[in-house]
Amino acid sequence: MKAPEILAPAGSMDALKAALRSGADAVYIGGKSFSARSSAANFSSEELAEASALCHLYGAKLYITVNTIISDDEAADFCDFINLTASLGVDAYIVQDWGCAELIRRCVPDAVLHASTQMSVHTAAGAEMLKELGYSRVVPARELDRNVLSDICSKDIETEVFVHGALCMSVSGQCYMSALIGSRSANRGCCGQACRLPFTADNNRYAAALSLKDLSLLPCASELADTGVDSFKIEGRMKRPEYVASAVNELQRSLSGDAPAMDMLRGVFSRGGFTDGYFTGNRSDMFGVREKDDVTAARVILPKLHELYRFERKLYPVDFHAFVHKGSPVRVTASLGDISVNAEAAPPEKAMKHPTDLAVIEKHLSKLGDTVFICNSVTADIEDGLIVHAGCLNELRRQLAESLKNAVTQRNTPSYTITGYIPSLPEGRTRDSLPDKLPLRTLCRTASQLTEALRSPGDVIISTELAEKVPEADMKRVIISPPRFISDEKKTVSRLSELRSRGFERLFCHTPDTIAIGRKLGFRMHGSFSLNIFNSFSAEAMMKLGLEDFVVSFEAKLSQISQLHSPIPFGVVTAGRLPLMLTRNCPIKNQVGCQKCRHILTDRTKRVFPVACSGEYVEILNSDTLYIPEIDGRHADFGVVLLNDEDKEQTHAMLSGMRPEGSITKGLYHRGII
């Protein structure tokens, strides 16, 4: 079985060098824009060129993160960036935004696409669909156990799995907490890590209720490799070079059968130790924060780790052959496998005392110093009585090393077809009318909400459990909402198949997984807000996937939404508690247990956040209720009301457009995100 790729992060040139010198097989980096780690130093255009050359000199792959959502007015700059990086020969693009993937294909048809973990893929069905769409690799959600990973790995698509580093409380791509609290969108690479602040489920006993320990699967790396994972990914583009070097080094040790030095890794960086996350299915002791002892330990260990990457890694044995004859230029050939380069100097001089011999030539040519090359052998054809000065031999060696470097780099650098595509917005759908009052769709969580919503004229979105409460006469109005996170694909497919056979026709699609399942089962598909549709190119992608309509991202401003060029109808969330976070780890269960659950979290400012439990996962909802009556037909085709625990009267009031009780918010529709 092929050894898995060791994929290292680099947020700076120093970290990139540390990764390569420590033995990484591939490195992922971001440019100054469109990268999900905007707080990292990241790479300028000149540094991207240097990074590509350096990775390919080492025979390593270079992956570019373009894993943020973009707006329509960023499309031209995005395409410029893709053209630049393609011309530099990057090996793949890590993508979240459906529209970005469309643009990359138009700019560089033969580009290699990797589906980011921000896409929230958590089933084999989702991975298979991405393969059909031209992706070569998927980075599944971090919340999967070994059995689900094995299923995904059995499909004809590469898999890349996080094995070490920070672990988000939320499913990646489904966290809106930082955006709604501080306008810093995680989907735009600007996460403010609000989850690391104090939250509590126990009145005033504050804890880091949303802060998980760092993940480390290094102790079970061999077991993970047995599932068929192709790439072992280390998190940490905002981390120091020492962190990168130590993680790569210990992952190598683990894959070779040795025990990784976990105490050392904990000293480099941890939040009270490590967790094995969701892989083993044992979700105990996952919560933690960075303590004073963690910081102190790092100060002691970090200086020692510089030795791991202080010097270039010797990779290529080189054979030299020198030709030294009277009246002919001194010529030296350097060979490395099928690569051969030459360098010449002025003819040799007659020796007055000590003629040049093989030992002298070998002494100077073998001094390859701080390069990736090492001398394997030196042979020579030398005429007696001649001398080649040391300076001449040293210069020939430098020229040969540079020529070899260029040849190796060029051989390892892919080339692409760059079309010169200039982005233009897709043709949008022309609407016949612009109603003052939008038709509503209502997402219901309870039977009483469903009953009340069915009294109104709009469509109703319900869970698979509530389907039993739907009168046959209303089935055409109902959109089935499968779990936002599917932990048991077979069970979910079986249930949806049953509902489809009973006459339910419509499916609310949250992720690539539910789109894939909906296509196979023949549902009419409607896109959820959790697909993060933010631009016209993504809207076009939804149409190509077969969706009838979609709910636009509630991170978009109204001015952006109203300008969308969408070939299919789209809606806007207009009322209710917006979800801040989707997590498989219940913070209430961890802190006080289910018996004492009050279905709320409180932050340090005394704001109260409802927590909706859905069995396999929980949704942490906003403390304020969205209410934005100014949205009308100028902005979208329909509105969506998100209900939580509202009773019959409250449901009626919300569907009637009445102002909700308590604190309200207009969300991000006016203030936007960064």
Phi, psi and omega in degrees: 000136181294136179294140179293151177292138172263112186250118186251152177271154173210118176259000180205167180294323178297320179292323177298314179296321178298319180296313183291318181290339180271348175115016179295143177274339181203157181224141173244136184221169177232155173276188181288344179227163172066022181245140185284011174227071185292341181277349174288162179299318180061183194239131173287174179300317179294320180290328176298319178297316179295320181296317179297314180297318183292316178299316184285335170298320180280355184076019180261159176271151176238118179252135181257127177275115169236053191257047172235164172275145182237159176265166180301321184283359174260357187299319182295315178296322179299314180296323176300318180294319178296317178299317179299307185292328176294321178295336178276350176084034175295156189270335179193162176244131176265118194236139169254311190284126178303322180292322177299319178299318177300315182294320179299316181297324180286325179284317186222087187302331182260017176295152179263127183249133172245131180278116183296156173298340176295346177283348176063049177271126182221020175219161175294327179298317179296319180295318179299319181296319179297324175300316178298330181276000175104004176283140179265343183211148175235141173253096185296163176305149183284351187270020186261146176268178187297327182292317179293319178300320178298319179298315180294319181293340180284349180273164186274060177209141178294149177238143180231126188233134175293131182239347183200134176130189184301143181239118180287146174294322184268153168300130183300138182087351182241021179251122180239011185297308182298324180292311185287331179277319186225015180064014179258101188277128173294328179286353175248008178081016186242029183305128178268006178054046176299335181294339180278354178280166181293129170225155180215150171252006188232066179052245187261005180274088188284143177214173175273072189291346181242015184252117178265154171295165174289149179276142165210115176257014181300320179297337179243034182298321180295320178296319178294320179299326180295339178287344180102010178300134184272330186222129177262114189256129175263129177277152172138046178287353175255008183266164181288160177303325180298322178297313181299312183298316182292321180293317178297315183298316182286330175293321175301315180300316182296317180292337178273359176104357179268156179283129178290151181278082186293327178297321178294315179297323177296323178292327179295309176193128172200171174242073181073028181108192184238163173232151174271012172063232187252354188300313183275348183085356179263100187262034179270153175055048181262345186267144179185164178227165178280119183259170179300322180297325178297318181293317180298317180298321181297322181298330181279319189277320189306315181300329182287335186281349179300332181295338180295335184224022183294323185243159174300148178273129180283118186241327193237117174282131186244137175255128180251145170223126182251143177239115183231102180225150181299133176080357179244149177301144172291126183232132177235132177251134176243128184239138179219098185060236181270006178261132178221131180229156183232155172215145182232155176222179180299156179303153180290160177259164176288133183282133177273323181233294188246101179292155179287132176235183183300321182298319179294314180298316180297320180303317185275322182288334184279353181279071184273357167048225186272061175235175178275002184258152175224142182286126178262316179203156175226124173237164183204149172245100190240127173277138184297152171081016182244158179227136171243120186292152183303318181299322179294314180296320179295320179293320176300318179299317180297317179297318181294319179297320179292319179294319177297317179303314181294320182292316179296316180299314181297319181297326184269356184264120179288156175240151187227165172271116180252116191278338187079019181303132174252119188294137171226142185296141177297159180288123181277163179282137177271124179266139183289325183217161179237087185293143176294322181247121183287141168297145187250146165244139186240123174271116184252143177250343184232163180295322181292323175297318179299314180301315181291319181295325180290345175282343177268164187283343188281174176286161183231134179253125184223161176286167178296330180292321182286350182301332181293342183268000186272123174297146183303326182293340183256004186299327182293336182274349189265134175250118181282129178253106176290171178305140177294334172234121183263109180269339179229095185297315182298317179296316181295315179297319179299315180294316180294323177297319177298314181295323178296319180291336180277351176118355174287130189248345194240142185229134176269112189262118185267329188214174173305330181299310183286334172295314180299315180293318179299320179297316182293325184269356175079029176282153162283128192250138179234127185280137179274163174300335184285356170283350175058047178283117191234349184215169184293329181290324175291323177299317178297321178297323178296321177298317180295330179283349177102010179285144177279327179196179180204163173261122182291154178303134178279009170273349180278148175282156179301324180296327177285318183297316184292343180262002180299136172260091184247132178282350179231159180298155175216156182239173182227137173291121186248344183201152176116183179274113178289140178286131176270327190202139172247120185222145175271358182245111184282118180292331179289314178302320181293321187272316185235350182088159184294330183295330182258015184292128174250006178060034176215152167241151178235136178263181187292344178265007179076010174289142184252128183245115177297148178236116181261123183265130179237029178086279183277348180205169175232155175243123176268123188256162183293149179289333180254153180265130178291132176209112185217078186294346183286350177288129179216198185295347174291337187258324188202176181267335179204161176251159179234129176255126180258112178266154177236273182244021182297141176276187184301313182293317180295322177299314179300318181297317181294320180287342177273357179085014181283151179293127180294158174287157177081194184286136180241165179217154172262013177064221183253007188294336178250318185277335176072190182229166173245000000 
